[in-house]
Amino acid sequence: MSGIFEDVARLRGVDGQPGGNEVPITVIEPEGHARGGIVVLHESRKFTDALLDLMRALATEGWIAVAPNLFHREDVGSDAKVFGDNLFADFDACHDWLTKRGVLGDCIGALGFDDAGAAAFLVATNRPIGAAVSVAARGITSSLADGAPPLVEAAPALQAPWLGLYGDDDPETPTEHVEALKDAVSRAAVATHVVVYSGLRHRADEPRTADEPDGDPIVDAQTRIFDWFDANLR
């Protein structure tokens, strides 16, 4: 099946086998053979057009883009953050969904934005995935929620190549915090890279207008995301 569709991914049971609970997922598949899969972690209760466009772009590059509803356990209107065991359980469900479709584990990546960028980072410290990318990941020096250690503390445990994209005047991620994260990830046993853009135009899931030049930070950020997965998911 190609194109966009809704499905569910089954949560593992306590013994590591599929259980009875499910995670709602939105999937965009490429035409023809898939190169691998990207689990797109997001903090929106509904999909924005920009997020769907980015997922379509990933599919165009040959990746199966799978976005779980991380808030399926929460009441409507809840502002809870999803980290810890629930985050890893939902990621594992997406991982299993992909492997059942023939995707190898080292060809599965994680991508997240803002708080979900921190989630993608923490997944890469707890799961042997192929690669991870975080855009504007928060919680660098202080915990965002229970089950979410500061990124500088978790950084040495990274198990997968990780790319971080930031804006240099984002008040949520001050320059000194990003510099501390650069130092922390340099001690990991995997490849890491942090890119900082001038201004706040660093969000790779923002829409691109027709008059933006090829050197625009949004275009550069999207290119770096695709290149990182190209280089590391093999």
C-alpha positions in Angstrom: 0.0 0.0 0.0 1.3 3.5 -0.8 0.1 6.9 0.1 -1.3 8.1 3.5 -3.5 6.0 5.7 -4.4 5.4 9.4 -3.5 2.2 11.2 -2.7 0.9 14.7 0.5 -0.5 16.1 0.2 -3.1 18.8 1.9 -2.5 22.1 4.2 -5.2 23.5 3.0 -7.3 26.4 5.0 -7.6 29.6 6.9 -10.6 28.2 7.9 -8.6 25.1 5.3 -10.2 22.9 2.4 -8.3 21.2 -0.3 -7.3 23.7 -3.9 -6.2 23.4 -3.4 -2.5 23.5 -2.8 -0.4 20.4 -1.2 2.9 19.4 -3.1 4.9 16.6 -0.6 5.8 13.9 -0.6 7.8 10.7 1.5 6.4 7.9 2.8 7.7 4.6 4.4 5.1 2.4 6.6 5.7 -0.7 5.8 4.4 -4.1 7.6 1.1 -4.7 10.2 -0.4 -2.4 10.9 1.3 0.9 14.5 2.0 2.0 13.5 2.0 5.7 11.2 3.7 8.2 11.2 7.0 10.2 9.2 7.2 13.4 8.0 10.9 13.5 7.4 11.9 17.1 5.3 15.1 17.5 3.6 17.0 20.3 0.6 18.1 18.3 -2.8 16.7 19.2 -3.6 16.9 15.5 -1.5 16.9 12.3 -0.5 20.2 10.8 -0.3 20.6 7.0 3.4 21.3 7.5 4.0 18.1 9.4 2.2 16.1 6.8 4.2 17.8 4.1 7.4 16.8 5.8 6.2 13.2 6.1 5.3 13.2 2.4 8.8 14.5 1.7 10.3 11.6 3.7 8.2 9.2 1.7 9.3 10.7 -1.5 12.9 10.0 -0.4 11.9 6.3 0.0 11.1 6.2 3.8 8.0 4.9 5.4 7.0 7.8 7.7 5.1 6.6 10.8 3.7 9.1 13.3 2.2 7.7 16.5 -0.5 9.4 18.6 1.6 9.8 21.7 -1.4 11.1 23.7 -3.7 8.1 23.1 -3.7 7.4 26.8 -4.7 10.9 27.8 -8.1 12.6 28.1 -9.0 15.1 25.4 -7.7 18.5 26.4 -4.9 17.1 28.6 -1.6 19.0 28.5 0.4 16.0 29.7 3.9 15.4 28.2 4.8 11.9 27.0 8.1 10.5 28.2 9.5 7.6 30.1 8.0 4.1 29.8 5.0 5.2 27.7 7.2 6.9 25.1 9.4 3.9 24.7 6.4 1.6 24.6 4.8 3.6 21.8 8.1 3.8 19.9 8.6 0.0 20.3 5.1 -0.5 18.9 6.0 1.6 15.8 9.3 -0.3 15.5 7.5 -3.6 15.5 4.9 -2.4 13.0 7.8 -1.5 10.6 9.8 -4.7 11.1 6.7 -6.7 10.3 6.7 -5.0 7.0 10.2 -6.1 6.3 12.1 -3.0 7.5 15.4 -3.9 9.3 16.0 -2.5 12.7 19.1 -0.6 11.6 17.1 1.1 8.9 14.6 2.7 11.4 15.2 6.2 12.5 13.5 8.7 14.9 12.6 12.3 14.2 11.2 14.8 16.6 10.5 18.5 17.2 10.6 20.7 20.3 9.6 18.5 23.3 9.3 15.6 20.9 12.8 16.4 19.7 13.9 15.6 23.3 11.8 12.4 23.0 13.7 11.4 19.8 17.0 12.1 21.6 16.0 9.9 24.6 14.8 7.1 22.3 18.3 7.1 20.8 19.7 6.7 24.3 17.5 3.7 25.1 17.0 1.9 21.8 19.5 0.6 19.3 17.9 2.3 16.3 19.7 3.4 13.1 19.7 7.2 13.6 17.9 10.1 15.2 17.3 13.7 14.5 16.0 16.4 16.9 14.8 19.8 15.9 14.8 22.5 18.6 14.9 19.8 21.3 14.1 21.3 24.7 15.0 20.1 28.2 18.8 20.4 27.6 19.8 21.2 31.2 16.6 20.6 33.1 14.0 17.8 33.0 10.9 18.4 30.9 8.9 15.8 32.8 9.1 12.6 34.9 11.0 10.1 32.9 12.9 12.7 30.9 16.4 13.3 32.2 18.2 16.5 31.0 19.7 15.9 27.6 23.2 16.8 28.8 22.9 14.0 31.4 21.6 11.4 28.9 23.9 12.3 26.1 26.8 9.9 26.8 24.3 7.0 26.5 23.4 7.7 22.9 23.2 4.5 21.0 22.5 5.9 17.5 24.0 8.6 15.4 22.2 11.9 16.4 21.8 15.2 14.6 20.5 18.3 16.5 19.2 21.5 14.8 18.8 24.7 16.7 18.1 28.4 16.3 20.6 30.7 18.1 18.0 33.0 19.6 15.4 30.5 20.6 14.6 31.4 24.3 13.7 27.8 25.0 17.2 26.7 24.0 19.7 29.4 25.0 23.1 29.4 23.3 24.9 28.4 26.4 22.7 25.3 26.8 23.2 24.3 23.2 27.0 24.6 23.7 26.8 22.4 26.8 24.9 19.8 24.8 27.5 19.9 22.0 30.1 19.1 24.7 28.0 16.3 26.2 27.2 14.5 22.9 30.9 14.7 21.9 31.4 12.0 24.6 29.0 9.6 23.1 30.3 6.5 21.3 28.3 7.3 18.1 28.5 10.1 15.5 26.8 13.3 16.6 26.4 16.8 15.0 24.8 20.0 16.2 23.9 22.8 13.8 22.8 26.2 14.9 21.0 28.7 12.6 20.8 32.4 13.0 17.4 33.6 14.1 14.4 31.5 14.9 13.9 30.1 11.4 15.2 26.7 12.3 12.0 24.6 12.3 12.3 22.1 9.5 8.6 21.3 9.6 7.6 24.9 8.9 6.2 25.5 5.4 8.5 26.9 2.8 7.2 29.9 0.7 7.8 30.0 -3.0 10.2 33.0 -2.8 12.6 31.4 -0.3 16.0 30.8 -1.8 17.8 27.5 -1.7 20.1 28.8 1.0 17.2 29.4 3.4 17.7 27.8 6.8 14.5 25.8 6.5 15.6 24.3 3.2 19.1 23.6 4.7 17.6 22.0 7.8 15.4 19.7 5.8 18.3 18.7 3.5 20.4 17.9 6.6 17.7 15.7 8.0 17.4 13.7 4.7 21.2 13.5 4.4 21.6 12.3 8.0 19.1 9.5 7.4 20.6 8.7 4.0 24.1 8.4 5.6 23.2 6.3 8.7 20.2 4.1 7.8 21.7 1.4 5.8 
